Amino acid sequence: MQNTEFYIYAYTSLSSTPFALWLEDGSEALAGYSESVLSPSPFVVDFFFVSHHDAQYYQVGASYQMVSGSLGTFQVTRLIVPPDNGTRTTEKVPVAHPANLSPNGPIPIIGNSTDVVVPPSIPYGGTTPPPPPPPEHYLLSIAEVVSFPIDSAYGSNRVNIAKCQLTLQNVHGNNKKKVYIKFSSPSYTDRFRLHLTDPPGVYVIPYSLYFLGEEVVSGQDILWAQLSDGLNERFISVGNIDSTTAEMAPSGEYKDVITVEVRPFH
C-alpha cells in the first residue's frame, strides 16, 4: 500500500509524443512557442496522468483509487500578433466543459464528482495481456584493428591490436548482463600463430592472445561479466612471442584470422 503523485501530460494535434505540463509555471504553450498559425482543425488536446512511480510498482489488472487533489481551474488563451508585427497580446478562448460545469470552478478529481460520469478508479493494464517485452540484443563488433611491429610483443610485452565492443539492448537483470565470448583459430585447436602472407609460406610465429587480462585458449569460452547497459569495451592484446623464432622467420607481413563468438550467459 503506497500513495503516489502524478504529472499532468498533454498530447496535441501537433505533438509527436506526449509532453509534461509544468503547472507551477502558470501557463504552458500547448502548440509550442512558434507564432505560426495553427494548421490542424480542430486543434485537439488530450490531458492525462503519468505516475511518478515506474510501472513495476503497479499490478496489471488492479485498480487504483484517486483520493485527493484536483486540477484546479484553467483557461485557454490565443496569441494575437498585429499585422505590423507590433506588441503581442493574448485573448481568452471559451472552453465548454463536457458536463456543463462552471469553467471557473475547480475540476473535480476522477471518481469524486456527482456531476461527471467517470470510472470510480483507474485500472492499470486493462483486460488485454501486456505486450511482449522487446527482444534482447547482444551486438558484437571488433574495432580499431591495427598492425604492430613484431618486437613490441616479445616475451612478457603485450600490445593492443583491437578493441572488442559489445552493446546490450533491452537486457534486464544482472544475471543476463553476462556473456560467454570465444576466440577461435581456424587452423589450430589450442594456440594462435601468425602466418606469412606474401608469398604464402609454411613458416609460422606462435603468439598468445589476451582478453580481460587473461591468456586466451583457442575455442574455449571466457565469461565476460559485470556488463552495463549500452556499450561495453575491452582491448584485445597479443604477446609472448619468442624473439629467436621471430628473428629467424622470413621477412614480410604476417597475420592471423580469428573467429569471435558471443552468446548470452543464460
N, C-alpha and C positions, 0 to 999 in steps of 0.2 A: 504494500500500500504506500503510495507516494504521490504527492502533489507535483504538478509541473506547471510551467508557464508556456505561453505561446507567442510566436511572432505573428504579425499580420503580413500576409503576402498578397501581391496583386498579379494578375495576368491580363494583358490587354490585347486589343486587336492589332497592336503594333509590336508587341514584345515577342521575342523568340523563346524566352524562358521566363518563368515566374521570378519576381524580384521582391525583396523585403521593403516594407514601408516603415520608415523611422518616424513614428507619430510624434515623438517628443520634439521634433523639429518644427512642428506646427503646420507644415504643408509639404506636399510631395508632388513632383511633376509626373503625372501618370503617363503622359505621352512623350516624356523626355524634355530636354531643355532647348530643343530646336524651335525656331519661330516659324517653321513651315506650316502651311495649312494642312490639317488632318485629311488624309485621303480616304480611310475606311469610313463607310457609312452603313449602318450606325457604328459608332465607336463604343465598344463593349469592354467593361472592366469587371472581372471576377475577383472577389476578395475571399481569402480562405486562411485557415490557421495552419501554422507549421510549428511543431513542438520543439522546445529547447532540447529535448532528450532524443537520443538516437532510437532507431526503430527497434533495437534489441531490448529496450525496456518495456515493450508492449507485447501483448499476446494476440496472435492472429485469431480473429473471431470474437474477441472480447469487446465490451462496450465501456466507454469512459464518460462519466458524468461531469459536465461543467457546473461548478458550484458557486463561483463568484466572478465578479468583474463584469464590465460592459465595454462596448465600443465607444461610448460617449456620443457626442454629436459631431457631424461633419458637414461640410458644404463643398460644392464644386464650383470652381471659377474658370473662366477662359481669359486668355491674354488678348488685349486689344492693341494692335500695332497701327498707329496712324499712317496714312498714305505718305506723309512727308518724313516718315521714319523718326518721328519725334518721341515724346515721352510715352512710355508704355503704361497702360492702366489695366485693371482687371475688372471683370463683370461676373456677377453671380449667375450660375446656371441652375434653374429649378430642378429639383430631384424629387420624383414621386416615390414614396415608399410602397412596396408591393402589398402591404396590408393596410394602407391608408393611415398609418400612424403619423403623428406630427413630425415634420422634418426637423423641428427644433428640439425635440426631446431625445434623451439617451436611447440608443438602440439596445434592446434587451439582449441578454446572452441567450444562446441556444438552450432550449429546454426550460426557460424561466419566464415565458410570456404566455398570457392567455389570449393574446390577440393574433399571434403568428403561429401558424400550424407548422411546427418543425419537429424533427425527431427529438425525443427526450434525452438522448445521449449520442455519443459519437462512436460508431462501430469502427474497429480497426481491422482492416484486411478484407472485410466483406465476406461473402459466402463462396467466392471462387478461390481455388487454391492459389497460393502465391506463385509468381513466375519462377522458373528455374534460375538458379544463380548463373551469372555469366561464366563462361568456360575459363579454366585456369590455363595460363600460358607460361612456359619457361623458355625464353628466347635466348639462344646462344649465338655468339659471334666471336671470331678471333680477329683482333685489330692490332695495328701498329707492328706488323711483322717486319723484322729488319734483318739484314745481313750483319755478320760480325767477323772480325779478324780471329783466326783460329787460336792465336796465342793468348787471347783475352779469356779463354775458358780452360787454360791448362790447370791441372791439379785441383786445388780447392777453390780456384777462382770461379765465379759464376757471372754470367752476363744475361740480361733480359733480352729475349728475342721476340716476344709477342705479349699481348695483353688479352686475357680471357674476360669477356663481358657477358654477364648473364642478367637478363631483365625479367623480373617477376611481375605478372599482371593478373589481378583478381585472385591472388593466392592469400588465403587467410588461415591463421593458426600456426603456431610456432613449429609444430611437428611437420607441417608442409613446407616450411621455409628451409628445407634441406634437399640436397640433390646428390646423386651419385654421378661423378664425372670420370670418364675413362679415356686415356690416351693410348692409342694402339699403333704399332708399326706394322705395315703390311708385309714386311719381309721377315721379321724376327718376332719370336714369341715372348722374349723376356727383356731385351735391351734395345737400345737405339743406336743407329750407325749412320754416319754421313757417307754419301756416295759421290764419286767424281762424276760430273755431269757432261763435260766436253773435253776429250771424247769419252763416251761411256766406258767405264772400266770396272774391274772387279775389286779394286782397292777400296777399302772402307776404313773409316776412322770411328771407333766406338766413342760414345759420349753418354753422359747421364742427363736426364730431363728432370726438372724440379717444378713442383707446383705446391702452393700453400706451405712452402718451406721444407717439403719432404721430397725425397727422391721418388720418381715415378717408376712403377713396374709396368711394362707394356701389357695392355689388356686387363689390368687389374683395377677394380673400382676404387675410387677415392671419395670419401664422404666430405662434401662441402657444406658445412653447417653455418648457422647464425647468419643466414641471408636476410636482407632487408627488402622492403617493397621498392620496386623500381630497379635501378641499375646497380649491379654489383660488379666490381672489377678486381682482378688479381693478375699479377705478372706470371708469365711462363719463362723459365730461365734454363740455361744449359751450363754444363761444367764437367769436371772430372775427365778431361781429355788428356791422354798420355802424350807428353811433349815429344818423346822419341818416336812414337808411332806417327804422329802428325808431321814431324820434320823429315821422316823417311818417305812420306807419301809423294806421289807425282804432283807437280804444281797444277793449279787450276781451281775451279769453283766446285764446292761440294754442297750437297743439300740432302735433306731427308723429307719424306712425306709422312705426316702423322694424321691419323683419323681421331677426331674428338667427338665423344658421345656424352649426352647428359640425359638423365631420367630422374623423375621425382623420387624422393626417399620413400614416400608412402605408396 
